[in-house]
Amino acid sequence: MPTEAPALITASALAKDLGVSDARVKKAIKDLELAPAAKKGCCSFYDSEAILKLKAFLK
């Protein structure tokens, strides 16, 4: 049975979900010094652990 891949999301998709600007999320990523879980081309994808940290930081 294959295991499910962890949910990954981009900074702009997370910003849309949270209802904040892309710039605010990207600044939070920089302030928290979060590294992306995966990269595809120039797009960075963040895992659920990073998403939880960002949500807590942005509240």
PDB file with one MODEL, atoms N, CA, C and O in Angstrom:
MODEL        1
ATOM      1  N   MET A   1       0.842  -1.169   0.000  1.00  0.00           N
ATOM      2  CA  MET A   1       0.000   0.000   0.000  1.00  0.00           C
ATOM      3  C   MET A   1       0.893   1.240   0.000  1.00  0.00           C
ATOM      4  O   MET A   1       1.743   1.375   0.880  1.00  0.00           O
ATOM      5  N   PRO A   2       0.724   2.142  -0.956  1.00  0.00           N
ATOM      6  CA  PRO A   2       1.569   3.334  -1.009  1.00  0.00           C
ATOM      7  C   PRO A   2       1.219   4.298   0.120  1.00  0.00           C
ATOM      8  O   PRO A   2       0.060   4.429   0.513  1.00  0.00           O
ATOM      9  N   THR A   3       2.243   4.964   0.626  1.00  0.00           N
ATOM     10  CA  THR A   3       2.004   5.963   1.664  1.00  0.00           C
ATOM     11  C   THR A   3       1.646   7.286   1.007  1.00  0.00           C
ATOM     12  O   THR A   3       2.082   7.583  -0.106  1.00  0.00           O
ATOM     13  N   GLU A   4       0.852   8.066   1.708  1.00  0.00           N
ATOM     14  CA  GLU A   4       0.459   9.354   1.162  1.00  0.00           C
ATOM     15  C   GLU A   4       1.599  10.356   1.337  1.00  0.00           C
ATOM     16  O   GLU A   4       2.282  10.372   2.361  1.00  0.00           O
ATOM     17  N   ALA A   5       1.787  11.184   0.323  1.00  0.00           N
ATOM     18  CA  ALA A   5       2.792  12.227   0.401  1.00  0.00           C
ATOM     19  C   ALA A   5       2.262  13.337   1.299  1.00  0.00           C
ATOM     20  O   ALA A   5       1.059  13.599   1.311  1.00  0.00           O
ATOM     21  N   PRO A   6       3.135  13.989   2.044  1.00  0.00           N
ATOM     22  CA  PRO A   6       2.672  15.079   2.896  1.00  0.00           C
ATOM     23  C   PRO A   6       2.147  16.229   2.043  1.00  0.00           C
ATOM     24  O   PRO A   6       2.625  16.459   0.933  1.00  0.00           O
ATOM     25  N   ALA A   7       1.168  16.941   2.568  1.00  0.00           N
ATOM     26  CA  ALA A   7       0.593  18.071   1.846  1.00  0.00           C
ATOM     27  C   ALA A   7       1.612  19.200   1.805  1.00  0.00           C
ATOM     28  O   ALA A   7       2.131  19.621   2.839  1.00  0.00           O
ATOM     29  N   LEU A   8       1.888  19.678   0.622  1.00  0.00           N
ATOM     30  CA  LEU A   8       2.820  20.787   0.437  1.00  0.00           C
ATOM     31  C   LEU A   8       2.067  21.948  -0.186  1.00  0.00           C
ATOM     32  O   LEU A   8       1.170  21.741  -1.004  1.00  0.00           O
ATOM     33  N   ILE A   9       2.424  23.170   0.194  1.00  0.00           N
ATOM     34  CA  ILE A   9       1.721  24.349  -0.292  1.00  0.00           C
ATOM     35  C   ILE A   9       2.732  25.463  -0.527  1.00  0.00           C
ATOM     36  O   ILE A   9       3.746  25.556   0.166  1.00  0.00           O
ATOM     37  N   THR A  10       2.446  26.298  -1.504  1.00  0.00           N
ATOM     38  CA  THR A  10       3.309  27.438  -1.792  1.00  0.00           C
ATOM     39  C   THR A  10       2.951  28.597  -0.874  1.00  0.00           C
ATOM     40  O   THR A  10       1.886  28.607  -0.256  1.00  0.00           O
ATOM     41  N   ALA A  11       3.840  29.563  -0.789  1.00  0.00           N
ATOM     42  CA  ALA A  11       3.602  30.739   0.048  1.00  0.00           C
ATOM     43  C   ALA A  11       2.386  31.514  -0.446  1.00  0.00           C
ATOM     44  O   ALA A  11       1.585  31.977   0.367  1.00  0.00           O
ATOM     45  N   SER A  12       2.233  31.664  -1.742  1.00  0.00           N
ATOM     46  CA  SER A  12       1.098  32.434  -2.266  1.00  0.00           C
ATOM     47  C   SER A  12      -0.227  31.712  -2.038  1.00  0.00           C
ATOM     48  O   SER A  12      -1.241  32.363  -1.785  1.00  0.00           O
ATOM     49  N   ALA A  13      -0.241  30.388  -2.123  1.00  0.00           N
ATOM     50  CA  ALA A  13      -1.464  29.637  -1.842  1.00  0.00           C
ATOM     51  C   ALA A  13      -1.823  29.735  -0.367  1.00  0.00           C
ATOM     52  O   ALA A  13      -3.000  29.825  -0.016  1.00  0.00           O
ATOM     53  N   LEU A  14      -0.823  29.718   0.491  1.00  0.00           N
ATOM     54  CA  LEU A  14      -1.065  29.870   1.920  1.00  0.00           C
ATOM     55  C   LEU A  14      -1.602  31.264   2.226  1.00  0.00           C
ATOM     56  O   LEU A  14      -2.510  31.417   3.043  1.00  0.00           O
ATOM     57  N   ALA A  15      -1.051  32.263   1.582  1.00  0.00           N
ATOM     58  CA  ALA A  15      -1.528  33.638   1.775  1.00  0.00           C
ATOM     59  C   ALA A  15      -2.997  33.754   1.393  1.00  0.00           C
ATOM     60  O   ALA A  15      -3.779  34.399   2.092  1.00  0.00           O
ATOM     61  N   LYS A  16      -3.362  33.135   0.294  1.00  0.00           N
ATOM     62  CA  LYS A  16      -4.759  33.170  -0.153  1.00  0.00           C
ATOM     63  C   LYS A  16      -5.655  32.474   0.870  1.00  0.00           C
ATOM     64  O   LYS A  16      -6.736  32.971   1.187  1.00  0.00           O
ATOM     65  N   ASP A  17      -5.215  31.331   1.385  1.00  0.00           N
ATOM     66  CA  ASP A  17      -5.992  30.593   2.390  1.00  0.00           C
ATOM     67  C   ASP A  17      -6.181  31.408   3.669  1.00  0.00           C
ATOM     68  O   ASP A  17      -7.246  31.368   4.284  1.00  0.00           O
ATOM     69  N   LEU A  18      -5.143  32.146   4.066  1.00  0.00           N
ATOM     70  CA  LEU A  18      -5.196  32.914   5.308  1.00  0.00           C
ATOM     71  C   LEU A  18      -5.814  34.297   5.125  1.00  0.00           C
ATOM     72  O   LEU A  18      -6.157  34.959   6.104  1.00  0.00           O
ATOM     73  N   GLY A  19      -5.955  34.727   3.892  1.00  0.00           N
ATOM     74  CA  GLY A  19      -6.525  36.044   3.623  1.00  0.00           C
ATOM     75  C   GLY A  19      -5.561  37.187   3.904  1.00  0.00           C
ATOM     76  O   GLY A  19      -5.982  38.281   4.279  1.00  0.00           O
ATOM     77  N   VAL A  20      -4.268  36.935   3.722  1.00  0.00           N
ATOM     78  CA  VAL A  20      -3.246  37.968   3.900  1.00  0.00           C
ATOM     79  C   VAL A  20      -2.458  38.116   2.603  1.00  0.00           C
ATOM     80  O   VAL A  20      -2.611  37.318   1.678  1.00  0.00           O
ATOM     81  N   SER A  21      -1.626  39.132   2.546  1.00  0.00           N
ATOM     82  CA  SER A  21      -0.859  39.370   1.327  1.00  0.00           C
ATOM     83  C   SER A  21       0.295  38.376   1.182  1.00  0.00           C
ATOM     84  O   SER A  21       0.790  37.818   2.161  1.00  0.00           O
ATOM     85  N   ASP A  22       0.700  38.178  -0.057  1.00  0.00           N
ATOM     86  CA  ASP A  22       1.856  37.313  -0.340  1.00  0.00           C
ATOM     87  C   ASP A  22       3.102  37.852   0.362  1.00  0.00           C
ATOM     88  O   ASP A  22       3.897  37.089   0.909  1.00  0.00           O
ATOM     89  N   ALA A  23       3.259  39.168   0.338  1.00  0.00           N
ATOM     90  CA  ALA A  23       4.436  39.788   0.931  1.00  0.00           C
ATOM     91  C   ALA A  23       4.511  39.508   2.431  1.00  0.00           C
ATOM     92  O   ALA A  23       5.595  39.278   2.968  1.00  0.00           O
ATOM     93  N   ARG A  24       3.365  39.526   3.105  1.00  0.00           N
ATOM     94  CA  ARG A  24       3.348  39.266   4.551  1.00  0.00           C
ATOM     95  C   ARG A  24       3.786  37.835   4.850  1.00  0.00           C
ATOM     96  O   ARG A  24       4.540  37.602   5.795  1.00  0.00           O
ATOM     97  N   VAL A  25       3.322  36.881   4.057  1.00  0.00           N
ATOM     98  CA  VAL A  25       3.707  35.485   4.253  1.00  0.00           C
ATOM     99  C   VAL A  25       5.190  35.300   3.939  1.00  0.00           C
ATOM    100  O   VAL A  25       5.900  34.625   4.684  1.00  0.00           O
ATOM    101  N   LYS A  26       5.654  35.885   2.860  1.00  0.00           N
ATOM    102  CA  LYS A  26       7.066  35.739   2.491  1.00  0.00           C
ATOM    103  C   LYS A  26       7.987  36.387   3.522  1.00  0.00           C
ATOM    104  O   LYS A  26       9.078  35.880   3.783  1.00  0.00           O
ATOM    105  N   LYS A  27       7.552  37.513   4.111  1.00  0.00           N
ATOM    106  CA  LYS A  27       8.341  38.146   5.169  1.00  0.00           C
ATOM    107  C   LYS A  27       8.373  37.249   6.402  1.00  0.00           C
ATOM    108  O   LYS A  27       9.414  37.124   7.046  1.00  0.00           O
ATOM    109  N   ALA A  28       7.249  36.625   6.737  1.00  0.00           N
ATOM    110  CA  ALA A  28       7.191  35.713   7.885  1.00  0.00           C
ATOM    111  C   ALA A  28       8.114  34.514   7.661  1.00  0.00           C
ATOM    112  O   ALA A  28       8.796  34.072   8.586  1.00  0.00           O
ATOM    113  N   ILE A  29       8.136  33.994   6.449  1.00  0.00           N
ATOM    114  CA  ILE A  29       9.027  32.874   6.122  1.00  0.00           C
ATOM    115  C   ILE A  29      10.482  33.287   6.340  1.00  0.00           C
ATOM    116  O   ILE A  29      11.282  32.528   6.888  1.00  0.00           O
ATOM    117  N   LYS A  30      10.806  34.495   5.905  1.00  0.00           N
ATOM    118  CA  LYS A  30      12.175  34.994   6.078  1.00  0.00           C
ATOM    119  C   LYS A  30      12.487  35.212   7.557  1.00  0.00           C
ATOM    120  O   LYS A  30      13.562  34.833   8.023  1.00  0.00           O
ATOM    121  N   ASP A  31      11.552  35.822   8.304  1.00  0.00           N
ATOM    122  CA  ASP A  31      11.765  36.091   9.731  1.00  0.00           C
ATOM    123  C   ASP A  31      11.930  34.801  10.530  1.00  0.00           C
ATOM    124  O   ASP A  31      12.750  34.732  11.444  1.00  0.00           O
ATOM    125  N   LEU A  32      11.140  33.770  10.178  1.00  0.00           N
ATOM    126  CA  LEU A  32      11.203  32.489  10.877  1.00  0.00           C
ATOM    127  C   LEU A  32      12.335  31.597  10.368  1.00  0.00           C
ATOM    128  O   LEU A  32      12.613  30.544  10.942  1.00  0.00           O
ATOM    129  N   GLU A  33      12.982  32.029   9.288  1.00  0.00           N
ATOM    130  CA  GLU A  33      14.071  31.282   8.648  1.00  0.00           C
ATOM    131  C   GLU A  33      13.633  29.862   8.291  1.00  0.00           C
ATOM    132  O   GLU A  33      14.341  28.893   8.564  1.00  0.00           O
ATOM    133  N   LEU A  34      12.453  29.758   7.675  1.00  0.00           N
ATOM    134  CA  LEU A  34      11.935  28.455   7.270  1.00  0.00           C
ATOM    135  C   LEU A  34      12.533  28.040   5.936  1.00  0.00           C
ATOM    136  O   LEU A  34      12.646  28.848   5.014  1.00  0.00           O
ATOM    137  N   ALA A  35      12.909  26.792   5.845  1.00  0.00           N
ATOM    138  CA  ALA A  35      13.417  26.234   4.596  1.00  0.00           C
ATOM    139  C   ALA A  35      12.280  25.461   3.929  1.00  0.00           C
ATOM    140  O   ALA A  35      11.495  24.808   4.616  1.00  0.00           O
ATOM    141  N   PRO A  36      12.185  25.525   2.614  1.00  0.00           N
ATOM    142  CA  PRO A  36      11.126  24.778   1.940  1.00  0.00           C
ATOM    143  C   PRO A  36      11.338  23.272   2.051  1.00  0.00           C
ATOM    144  O   PRO A  36      12.471  22.792   2.093  1.00  0.00           O
ATOM    145  N   ALA A  37      10.237  22.543   2.097  1.00  0.00           N
ATOM    146  CA  ALA A  37      10.306  21.080   2.146  1.00  0.00           C
ATOM    147  C   ALA A  37      10.656  20.529   0.772  1.00  0.00           C
ATOM    148  O   ALA A  37      11.247  19.456   0.657  1.00  0.00           O
ATOM    149  N   ALA A  38      10.287  21.272  -0.273  1.00  0.00           N
ATOM    150  CA  ALA A  38      10.577  20.857  -1.648  1.00  0.00           C
ATOM    151  C   ALA A  38      10.647  22.090  -2.537  1.00  0.00           C
ATOM    152  O   ALA A  38      10.065  23.131  -2.233  1.00  0.00           O
ATOM    153  N   LYS A  39      11.362  21.949  -3.625  1.00  0.00           N
ATOM    154  CA  LYS A  39      11.437  23.014  -4.628  1.00  0.00           C
ATOM    155  C   LYS A  39      11.217  22.403  -5.999  1.00  0.00           C
ATOM    156  O   LYS A  39      11.695  21.308  -6.297  1.00  0.00           O
ATOM    157  N   LYS A  40      10.489  23.130  -6.820  1.00  0.00           N
ATOM    158  CA  LYS A  40      10.315  22.728  -8.211  1.00  0.00           C
ATOM    159  C   LYS A  40      10.507  23.983  -9.032  1.00  0.00           C
ATOM    160  O   LYS A  40       9.655  24.871  -9.051  1.00  0.00           O
ATOM    161  N   GLY A  41      11.628  24.040  -9.703  1.00  0.00           N
ATOM    162  CA  GLY A  41      11.966  25.259 -10.422  1.00  0.00           C
ATOM    163  C   GLY A  41      12.198  26.377  -9.422  1.00  0.00           C
ATOM    164  O   GLY A  41      12.998  26.236  -8.496  1.00  0.00           O
ATOM    165  N   CYS A  42      11.502  27.483  -9.608  1.00  0.00           N
ATOM    166  CA  CYS A  42      11.645  28.608  -8.675  1.00  0.00           C
ATOM    167  C   CYS A  42      10.600  28.587  -7.569  1.00  0.00           C
ATOM    168  O   CYS A  42      10.601  29.468  -6.709  1.00  0.00           O
ATOM    169  N   CYS A  43       9.712  27.604  -7.573  1.00  0.00           N
ATOM    170  CA  CYS A  43       8.638  27.520  -6.569  1.00  0.00           C
ATOM    171  C   CYS A  43       9.106  26.733  -5.353  1.00  0.00           C
ATOM    172  O   CYS A  43       9.698  25.660  -5.474  1.00  0.00           O
ATOM    173  N   SER A  44       8.829  27.291  -4.183  1.00  0.00           N
ATOM    174  CA  SER A  44       9.136  26.618  -2.921  1.00  0.00           C
ATOM    175  C   SER A  44       7.839  26.101  -2.321  1.00  0.00           C
ATOM    176  O   SER A  44       6.819  26.791  -2.328  1.00  0.00           O
ATOM    177  N   PHE A  45       7.887  24.888  -1.807  1.00  0.00           N
ATOM    178  CA  PHE A  45       6.723  24.260  -1.204  1.00  0.00           C
ATOM    179  C   PHE A  45       7.021  23.986   0.264  1.00  0.00           C
ATOM    180  O   PHE A  45       8.097  23.499   0.612  1.00  0.00           O
ATOM    181  N   TYR A  46       6.052  24.307   1.119  1.00  0.00           N
ATOM    182  CA  TYR A  46       6.228  24.166   2.558  1.00  0.00           C
ATOM    183  C   TYR A  46       5.322  23.069   3.090  1.00  0.00           C
ATOM    184  O   TYR A  46       4.206  22.876   2.606  1.00  0.00           O
ATOM    185  N   ASP A  47       5.822  22.346   4.101  1.00  0.00           N
ATOM    186  CA  ASP A  47       5.071  21.223   4.677  1.00  0.00           C
ATOM    187  C   ASP A  47       4.174  21.696   5.822  1.00  0.00           C
ATOM    188  O   ASP A  47       4.150  22.879   6.160  1.00  0.00           O
ATOM    189  N   SER A  48       3.442  20.755   6.408  1.00  0.00           N
ATOM    190  CA  SER A  48       2.462  21.092   7.437  1.00  0.00           C
ATOM    191  C   SER A  48       3.107  21.698   8.680  1.00  0.00           C
ATOM    192  O   SER A  48       2.501  22.552   9.328  1.00  0.00           O
ATOM    193  N   GLU A  49       4.314  21.279   9.023  1.00  0.00           N
ATOM    194  CA  GLU A  49       5.008  21.845  10.188  1.00  0.00           C
ATOM    195  C   GLU A  49       5.292  23.326   9.972  1.00  0.00           C
ATOM    196  O   GLU A  49       5.062  24.141  10.866  1.00  0.00           O
ATOM    197  N   ALA A  50       5.786  23.673   8.800  1.00  0.00           N
ATOM    198  CA  ALA A  50       6.060  25.072   8.477  1.00  0.00           C
ATOM    199  C   ALA A  50       4.768  25.878   8.406  1.00  0.00           C
ATOM    200  O   ALA A  50       4.735  27.038   8.816  1.00  0.00           O
ATOM    201  N   ILE A  51       3.712  25.271   7.891  1.00  0.00           N
ATOM    202  CA  ILE A  51       2.426  25.957   7.786  1.00  0.00           C
ATOM    203  C   ILE A  51       1.898  26.303   9.173  1.00  0.00           C
ATOM    204  O   ILE A  51       1.385  27.403   9.378  1.00  0.00           O
ATOM    205  N   LEU A  52       2.015  25.387  10.123  1.00  0.00           N
ATOM    206  CA  LEU A  52       1.570  25.646  11.494  1.00  0.00           C
ATOM    207  C   LEU A  52       2.365  26.787  12.121  1.00  0.00           C
ATOM    208  O   LEU A  52       1.793  27.637  12.804  1.00  0.00           O
ATOM    209  N   LYS A  53       3.671  26.814  11.898  1.00  0.00           N
ATOM    210  CA  LYS A  53       4.507  27.888  12.430  1.00  0.00           C
ATOM    211  C   LYS A  53       4.107  29.231  11.821  1.00  0.00           C
ATOM    212  O   LYS A  53       4.038  30.240  12.522  1.00  0.00           O
ATOM    213  N   LEU A  54       3.846  29.239  10.515  1.00  0.00           N
ATOM    214  CA  LEU A  54       3.449  30.478   9.842  1.00  0.00           C
ATOM    215  C   LEU A  54       2.100  30.970  10.339  1.00  0.00           C
ATOM    216  O   LEU A  54       1.931  32.165  10.583  1.00  0.00           O
ATOM    217  N   LYS A  55       1.143  30.073  10.493  1.00  0.00           N
ATOM    218  CA  LYS A  55      -0.180  30.467  10.970  1.00  0.00           C
ATOM    219  C   LYS A  55      -0.080  31.080  12.370  1.00  0.00           C
ATOM    220  O   LYS A  55      -0.718  32.097  12.644  1.00  0.00           O
ATOM    221  N   ALA A  56       0.703  30.479  13.245  1.00  0.00           N
ATOM    222  CA  ALA A  56       0.868  31.003  14.606  1.00  0.00           C
ATOM    223  C   ALA A  56       1.559  32.367  14.577  1.00  0.00           C
ATOM    224  O   ALA A  56       1.192  33.265  15.335  1.00  0.00           O
ATOM    225  N   PHE A  57       2.549  32.524  13.713  1.00  0.00           N
ATOM    226  CA  PHE A  57       3.299  33.765  13.618  1.00  0.00           C
ATOM    227  C   PHE A  57       2.435  34.894  13.063  1.00  0.00           C
ATOM    228  O   PHE A  57       2.580  36.042  13.481  1.00  0.00           O
ATOM    229  N   LEU A  58       1.547  34.585  12.134  1.00  0.00           N
ATOM    230  CA  LEU A  58       0.744  35.619  11.472  1.00  0.00           C
ATOM    231  C   LEU A  58      -0.508  36.027  12.237  1.00  0.00           C
ATOM    232  O   LEU A  58      -1.169  36.995  11.863  1.00  0.00           O
ATOM    233  N   LYS A  59      -0.841  35.307  13.299  1.00  0.00           N
ATOM    234  CA  LYS A  59      -2.043  35.665  14.072  1.00  0.00           C
ATOM    235  C   LYS A  59      -1.788  36.789  15.021  1.00  0.00           C
ATOM    236  O   LYS A  59      -2.694  37.207  15.741  1.00  0.00           O
TER     237      LYS A  59
ENDMDL
END
